[in-house]
Structures are given as C-alpha cells and as structure tokens.
Amino acid sequence: MVLASLGRGTSRPSGAIATDGHWVGWQSRDWAKHDDDELAKLYGVVPHSTRTMRIRIWSTVTVLTLAVGGFAYTQLPTTEPFVAAGQTDLLFGLRGTNQRVPSDYPGGTGTACNEEEYAAETGQWSCRSWTVNIGNLPIVQPPAYVGPCTHLLADQEHARWICLGGAPLPQPPPPPVAGLYA
C-alpha cells in the first residue's frame, strides 16, 4: 500500500486526498480556485464586493433589531390597571369583625360574608362563604331581604340579598345583622 511505504500511518486529515504520495487539503488546491471571470462564465455567479455585503448584513441586523424592539414595546404592561367588566367599587355583604384572627382569615376585618344560612336549631345566622377584600373596597350591607328565607347570597351586581333556599320554619327568622361574627 502507498501509505505504508510513506511511513505516515493510516490516518489522513479531514477532507484531504492523496496525490503522488502527498496529502492535499483544501488550502493547497490552487487548481480548484476560480477567479471572478471564471466563476461568472462557469456558474453565472458574480461575487459581491465586501462593502455591498457589509451594508446588506447590517441593514438586515438593524431591521431585525427594530422588529424585536417594537414587539417588546407592545408587550409592556399598561399604566392603567385592568378592570374586569362588571367589577364594582363596592363589596356587598357583612363585614367581618373578629379582630382576634388575621384580617384575611374568615371573619377577620378584611373579609366580608356574602352567603349566610339560618340554622333553626340554634336560631342564628351563620356565614357559609367569606370574600377576602383584596382591593380594600368599602363593604356595604345590602338592605334586609323581605320574605321567608333561610339561605341568602349577597348579589354583587344589584346590591341586594338573593334567597337561595327557604326551608319551612315555624316562625320567620330574624334578618342577618352586621357584627354577629365577633
């Protein structure tokens, strides 16, 4: 074999070929390099000047940078807080008055009872659902419900109590009163 007689071993550089017992890589292939006229005749390729390529590359980079910056600008948060449709500036229900618990716990001063149920056994109203007053909105007690009802829900849109259930009672229950949850 030719390689064994040259004493160079069996490995060869990447992309090189053996000619006349010598390795020839891409750097040594002067015969494969074409000048601008030959490239134009053979392949119809006209090489660009370095200045033209530099202008094209930097123009592309500038346009892409402006596009990414413009998109990032559109994703900035707005200065006005988001307000959901139908959200009011008041919270309707009974304010919690228990100061022995943290304000955001059920019955705490930062909560409002918006669903109550009357227990005939004890003769008292008890809160079934507490709303935490995250926005520190004023808590307003809706007007008392008129009629027999044992399960009330504070309607946040219409500022009134809605009856969810009216189990038969021997006597009408008293209306819910603020301050029962101390």
N, C-alpha and C positions, 0 to 999 in steps of 0.2 A: 504494500500500500504506500501511496505517496506520502501521507502524513507520518507514517512510522519512519520513513527514510529521512525526513526532515528533522526528526527528533523534537517536534513541538508538542506531542501528545495528541489526544483525540478531540479535545475541546476547541471550539472556534468562537470568535467574537460574534455577538448577535448581529444578524443581517450581513455577514461577510461571506464572500465566496473565495474559493481557492483558484488562482490563475498562475500558472508557471511556478508552482510551489510557494507562492506568497499569498497571504491573506489580503484581500482588498475590501475595505469598508466603504461606506457612503462618502467619507471625507476624501477618499482617493479616487473617486470616479469622475475625473475631469471629462472623460469621454461622454458621460451621461448628462452633463450640464449644458443647457442651451442658452444662447444669448436672446435678447428681446426679439430680434428679427426672426430667428429660427422658431421661437415659441409662437409668434404671430402666424408664420407660414404653416407650421405643422398643426397647431391646435386652435388657432384663431384667438389665442389668449394675448391680451395686451396688458402687461403689468402696470399697476398704478404707481404714481410717484409716492414717496414717503409722505410728503405734505398732504396730498389728497387723502390718503388712508388715515392719517392722523386727524384731519378735520372730520372725516366720517365717523371715526370711532368716538371722538369727544362729543360730537353732536348727538350720537346715539346715547352715550352715557348721560349727557345733560337732559335729554328728553325723558329718559327713564327715571332720573332723579326727580325731575319736576312732577312726573306722574305719581311716583310713590309718595312724595311730599304732599301733593294735592289730595291723594286718597287718605293719608294720615290726618290731614287737616279736617276732612269731612267726618272723621271718627272721633273728634274731640267732644267731650261732654258739653251739653248746653249749659248756659248760665242760669236758666230758669229750671226749677225743679219740675219733675214730671208729676202731673196731677191726673189721676185716672178719672175717666168720665163718671159722673155721679158722686164723686167724693165731696163731702160737705166739710165745712169748717167747724162743725159741732159733733159731739159724740152723745148719742141719746141712750139713756139708761140710768141706773142708780149708782152714784159714786161710792166706791169702797171707802170705808172709814177706819179700818183696822190699822193702827199705827205700830202694832207690835210685830208686824211682818214687813219684809221689804216692799217697797211701793209697787213693784211689778208682780208681786205674788197675788193669787186670788184673794180679794177682799182688801188689798193694800190701797193706799191713797192714789196710786197711779193707775187704777183699774176702774172699770165700770161694769156693773151687772146688766147684761142685755137680754137675759132669759131667766124667768122666775117660775117656780111651781109652788102651788099651795098644797100643804100636807094637812089633810083633815084630822089625822091622829093628833098632831101637835097644835093645830090651829094657827100655824105660822107659814109665812112665805120663805122659801129658800132659793138661793141663786143656783141655777144649773150651768150658766155659761158666763165667764168673765172675759172682758176685752181689755187688753193692755193698751193704755193710752200712750202710744209711742210718740205721736206728734204733739203731746201736751195740749190737746184741744180742750175747750171748755166742755164739761159734761153737764148735759141738761136733762132733767127728769121730764119725760113726756107726761101729758095730762092723764089722770086716772082713767082706766078702762071702765066703761059703763056696761053693766050686764054681768050675768054669772059666768065666771071663767076660772079655771084652776091652773092654766098654763099660759103665760104671757111672754111675748117676744117684743123687744123694742125695735120698731121699724125705723131704720136709719134714714130712709128717703122721705118719709112722710111725718116724722116726729110724733109717733103715736104708738100705743101698745096694740099688738095684734093677738087675738085669742087663738091659741093653738089647740086647746082642749078644754072641754067643760064637763067634767065628771059630775054626776048628780051629787048635790050636797044638801044636808039637812037645813043649812042656813047659808046665805051668801057670804063668801069670805071677805075679809076686810081688804081694801086696796093696798098694794105694795107701798111701803114708805121708805124714804131715804134714811140711811143711818141704822138700819137693822143689823148690819154686818160688822159691828164693832168688836 
